[in-house]
Amino acid sequence: MKWETGFGVVATKTNSSTGQNNRMGNKLARPAIGELKLRQLFEKESSTYTYLLWEASSREGILIDPVDTMVDRDLKVAAEEGVKILSGVNTHAHTDHITGTGILKTKVDGLKSIISKASTAKADIHVEHGDKITFGGRHVLACATPGHTEGCMSFLSDDETMVFTGDTLLIQGCGRTDFQGGSAANLYDSIHSKLFALPDECIVYPSHDYKGRFSSKVGDEKESNPRLGGTKTKEDFIEIMNNLNLSYPKKIDVAVPANLRCGVPDVE
């Protein structure tokens, strides 16, 4: 099964009859062509990272976790790099900002919004575990990593050199688990069985960082993440998460409903 846009295939269902196994237990397509390029962009109010990822040869790319107030900046960067954005991809329905996908669709002809089916949010394309989002000759693989929310999805580059983890795995931390169907037990399982199964050198690019850090590596998080790395057991992790005593997110009552509508304002 595949979805088409004016720029070619945006996402495809993994065909289990072809390709070779990767560390997620899915089948990979033929070797990718064209170098992957990345621009990491920052929105300071919510400390959100947005990622412009593209194939160098075709200049086709995707925008991961765009923020509504930063769409013009994102489009300017894409224009500077000569990138044709095929899709706006959300790792989940965020609570601290409104996604920029709704605005992007009005400014970029043919752009498709993408989010996990499990999120229950509106989008042009809903992906499930093992689906591929293709741009040029490259793709990212969708990996279901529920726990922060029920609909969290991480996206792994086809060469396994980088993974975009949303709020699932942060730098020396992880997302909270006390709303939107969150579960500490599920988050521990998602990270240990899927993300920590990736190569140690795989770069972790999260949706947020609050200390000026840009990325981490899977091996570093496995070894030293204070919540779930090293010898931390699932029981240890659940105890930690149950006692965080975090405040209620300031924007959750506005951001989540908007993000379930793909960032489109409520007209009622």
C-alpha positions in Angstrom: 0.0 0.0 0.0 1.3 3.5 -0.7 0.2 7.1 -0.8 1.1 9.4 -3.6 1.6 13.1 -3.8 2.7 15.4 -6.6 6.3 14.7 -5.6 6.0 10.9 -5.7 5.6 8.4 -2.9 5.5 9.9 0.6 4.9 6.8 2.7 4.7 3.1 2.0 3.7 0.0 4.0 6.7 -2.3 4.6 6.6 -5.3 2.3 7.7 -8.3 4.4 8.5 -10.4 1.4 11.5 -8.3 0.2 14.6 -6.7 1.7 16.7 -7.6 4.7 15.9 -7.4 8.4 16.9 -4.3 10.4 17.1 -3.9 14.2 13.5 -3.0 14.5 12.4 -6.4 13.1 11.2 -4.9 9.9 12.4 -5.3 6.3 14.6 -2.7 4.7 14.4 -1.6 1.1 17.4 -1.7 -1.3 20.4 0.4 -0.3 19.5 4.1 -0.2 21.0 6.6 -2.7 21.9 10.2 -2.0 23.4 11.6 1.2 21.1 12.5 4.0 21.2 16.2 5.1 19.8 17.6 8.3 19.1 21.0 9.8 18.1 21.2 13.5 16.0 24.2 14.4 15.0 25.4 17.8 11.9 27.2 19.2 12.8 28.7 22.6 9.4 29.2 24.2 8.7 25.4 24.4 12.3 24.3 23.8 11.2 22.4 20.8 13.5 21.0 18.1 12.2 20.9 14.6 14.2 18.8 12.0 14.5 19.4 8.3 15.7 16.1 6.8 16.4 15.7 3.1 18.2 13.7 0.4 21.0 15.7 -1.1 20.6 14.6 -4.7 16.8 15.0 -5.1 16.4 17.8 -2.6 13.2 16.2 -1.4 12.7 16.2 2.4 10.4 16.1 5.4 9.9 18.4 8.3 9.7 16.7 11.7 7.8 18.3 14.6 7.2 21.8 13.2 5.8 24.5 15.5 3.0 26.8 14.3 4.8 30.1 15.2 8.0 29.0 13.4 6.6 28.0 10.0 8.0 31.0 8.2 11.4 30.3 9.6 11.2 26.7 8.5 10.2 27.6 5.0 13.0 30.1 4.8 15.6 27.5 5.8 14.1 25.0 3.3 14.3 27.6 0.6 17.9 28.4 1.5 18.8 24.7 1.2 16.7 24.3 -2.0 14.6 21.6 -0.3 11.1 20.6 -1.5 9.2 19.6 1.7 7.0 16.7 0.9 5.5 16.2 4.4 5.2 17.6 7.9 5.7 14.7 10.4 4.6 14.8 14.0 6.0 12.3 16.5 2.9 12.7 18.6 0.2 15.2 19.6 2.3 17.6 21.7 1.0 19.4 24.8 3.4 22.3 24.9 3.0 23.8 21.4 0.7 23.7 18.4 2.0 21.8 15.4 2.8 23.8 12.3 1.5 21.2 9.9 -1.9 22.9 9.4 -0.2 26.1 8.4 2.4 24.4 6.3 -0.4 22.7 4.2 -1.7 26.2 3.3 1.7 27.4 2.2 3.3 24.4 0.5 1.4 22.9 -2.4 0.9 19.2 -2.1 2.4 18.9 1.4 1.0 16.1 3.4 0.6 15.9 7.2 1.7 12.7 8.9 1.1 11.3 12.4 0.6 7.9 14.0 -2.8 6.2 13.6 -2.7 5.5 17.3 -2.6 9.2 18.1 -6.2 9.5 16.8 -5.2 13.0 15.4 -6.3 14.2 12.0 -3.7 14.0 9.3 -3.5 13.2 5.6 -1.5 10.1 6.3 -1.6 7.9 9.4 1.4 5.6 9.9 1.8 2.5 11.9 4.9 0.6 13.2 7.0 -0.5 10.2 5.7 2.1 7.7 8.2 4.1 5.7 8.1 7.8 4.9 10.0 8.2 1.6 11.7 11.3 0.2 13.9 11.0 -2.9 15.8 7.7 -2.6 15.8 7.7 1.2 13.3 7.0 3.9 12.7 7.0 7.6 11.1 4.0 9.3 8.2 4.5 11.7 8.7 2.9 15.1 5.8 2.8 17.5 7.1 3.9 20.9 4.1 4.4 23.2 4.4 5.4 26.8 4.7 9.2 26.9 1.4 9.1 25.0 -0.4 6.1 23.4 0.4 7.5 19.9 4.1 8.3 20.2 6.1 7.4 17.1 9.9 7.5 16.6 11.4 7.8 13.2 14.6 5.9 12.3 16.8 6.8 9.3 17.2 4.1 6.7 20.9 3.6 7.5 20.2 3.6 11.3 22.6 6.5 11.9 19.9 8.7 13.5 16.6 8.4 15.3 14.0 11.1 16.0 12.5 10.1 19.3 10.0 12.9 20.0 9.3 13.0 23.8 9.9 9.3 24.2 13.6 9.4 24.8 15.2 12.7 25.7 18.8 13.5 26.4 19.4 12.0 29.9 15.7 11.8 30.4 12.3 10.9 28.9 8.8 12.2 28.5 6.4 12.2 31.4 3.7 9.5 31.5 0.8 11.0 33.5 -1.5 12.1 30.6 -2.8 11.2 27.1 -2.8 7.5 27.9 0.7 7.6 29.2 2.2 4.5 30.9 5.6 4.2 32.6 5.6 0.5 32.0 4.9 0.9 28.3 7.5 3.7 27.9 10.2 1.5 29.6 9.4 -1.3 27.2 9.4 0.9 24.1 12.8 2.4 24.9 14.4 -0.8 26.0 13.0 -3.1 23.3 13.2 -0.7 20.3 15.4 2.3 20.8 18.0 0.7 23.0 18.2 -2.1 20.4 19.7 0.3 17.9 23.4 0.7 17.3 25.2 2.4 20.1 26.5 5.1 17.7 23.0 5.9 16.4 22.4 9.6 17.1 19.3 10.5 19.3 17.5 13.6 18.2 14.7 14.5 20.7 11.8 16.9 20.4 13.0 18.9 23.3 16.0 19.8 25.4 16.0 22.4 28.2 19.8 22.6 28.9 21.2 23.7 25.5 22.1 20.2 24.4 21.5 19.1 20.8 21.7 15.3 20.6 22.9 12.2 22.3 23.7 8.6 21.3 21.9 5.4 22.0 24.9 3.9 23.7 25.2 6.9 26.1 21.6 6.8 27.0 21.7 3.0 27.6 24.7 3.5 29.9 23.9 6.7 31.8 20.3 7.8 31.4 19.3 8.5 35.1 15.8 7.3 34.7 16.1 4.1 32.7 19.7 3.5 31.8 22.4 1.3 33.4 21.0 -1.2 35.9 17.6 0.6 36.2 14.8 -2.0 36.2 11.2 -1.5 35.0 10.1 -1.3 38.6 12.7 1.3 39.4 11.5 3.4 36.4 7.9 3.1 37.4 8.7 4.3 40.9 10.7 7.3 39.5 7.9 8.3 37.1 5.2 7.9 39.7 7.0 10.4 42.0 8.0 13.2 39.6 5.1 15.4 40.9 5.2 17.6 37.8 3.0 20.6 37.3 0.1 20.6 34.9 1.4 21.6 31.4 0.5 25.2 30.7 -0.6 24.8 27.2 -2.1 21.4 27.2 -5.8 22.5 27.1 -5.1 24.5 24.0 -2.4 22.6 22.3 -3.8 19.0 22.5 -7.2 19.8 20.9 -5.5 21.9 18.2 -2.9 19.1 17.5 -5.7 16.5 17.3 -7.0 18.7 14.4 -3.5 18.8 12.7 -2.9 22.3 14.1 -6.0 23.8 12.6 -7.6 26.4 14.8 -11.0 25.7 16.2 -13.6 27.6 14.1 -16.5 26.9 16.4 
